[in-house]
Amino acid sequence: MKSITLYLLKIYQKFFTLFSFGSCRYYPTCSEYAKWQYEKNNFFLATLYSLLRILRCNQLFAGGIDYPIVKMSLNSNTICYHNANTNKIIVKFWFVPKSDNDYYLIKTFKRNSHCLTK
């Protein structure tokens, strides 16, 4: 279900960037926020957090920077992955601690940023 939802989000992002209907009040955009949630949370939590974010995206809320929060233990997910072609470890997300098991999910801006080389 996660892969289908991620695919639909990808289509949605491509379609609406062509016509540029309005803009989101938050950074990252609501669709990007949902995409990050589905990549790092389970399906039901990601759906809940994404719906709450969409409900907040209106004129009654100020907007601004609102990074996704994911629940995980330190050893449950890998932060880096190894690229066999370049022999580098690539960083896709940064996990900034909020509380014991809650982390802000921040995506790297540069695609090929790496944390280690072998």
N, C-alpha and C positions, 0 to 999 in steps of 0.2 A: 504494500500500500504506500510505503514511503517513496519508492521509486516512481510510482504512477503520479503521486502528488508532486514530486520534484520535476517530473516531465511536464506536467500541466503548468507549473509555475514558470518553467523555462519558456513555454509557448506564450503564456500571458505576458511575460516581460518583453519578448520580441514583438508581439502584436501591438502593445500599447506604447512602446517607444517609437514605433513608426508614426503614430498619430498624435502623440504627446497630449493625451487628455489630462489636464491638470497636473498637479505634482503632490507628492507626499509631504506631510508636515514634519516628518521625522527623518533622521539619518540613523541607520540605513533605512531605505524605503521599506514599506510594509511587505512587499513581495520578497525583497532581499532578506528581511528579518525572518519571514516564514521559511525561506529556503535554508537559512543557517540553522533555524530551529529543527527542521526536519533532518538536516545532516547530522546533528549532534544529540538530539533528544529522542525519546521514544515517540511513536506516532500520536498517542493521545495527548501527552503533554505539549507536544509541538502544535497540535491543532488548537488546544485551549489557549496557549500563549499567543498564537497568531490571531485567533479571533478576538481576544482581548485587545491586542494591538490595533487591529482594524477598527474596532469600536472607539478607540481613543483618537483615531486619526480624523478629527473634524475640528470645526471652529471653536468648540468649547474647551479645547485643550491647547496649551501653548506650543506643543511640538518640541523640536530640538533633537539632541542626541539621545538615543535610547537603544543601547546595545542589548542583545538577547542575553538572558541568564539561563545557564544550563546547570543541572544538578548532576554531579559525578564525584566519584572518589578519585584520588590522585592517580591510582594505578589502573583505572578502568578504561581509559582511552589513551591512545598515543597522540602526542602533540605534533610530532614530526614523522615524516615518512621518507624512506630511502629511494632516491632516483637512481636506478641501476645504470642508466646511460651516462650520466655525468659524475657518478659516484659521490653525490652530495645528498645531504639530508634537507628536505624541503619543509618549510613551515607554512601551513595553510591557515591556521588559527592561532591566536594567542588567548590563553585562559588567564584572566586577571581575577584573583580571589575577591569575593564579596563577603562570604562567611565560610563556615567549615566545609560544606559540600556544594556551595553555590559559587559559580564563576561567571564573570562577564565574558562573552564570546566576542572577540574582536578579530576581524579578518585582516590578513596582511594586504597592503596595497600593491606591493611589487610581487608579481607572480613567482619569480625565481629567487625570492629571498631565502637564504639558507642559514641554519644555525650552526652547522658543523660541516667540515669536509673530512673525508677519510683519506 
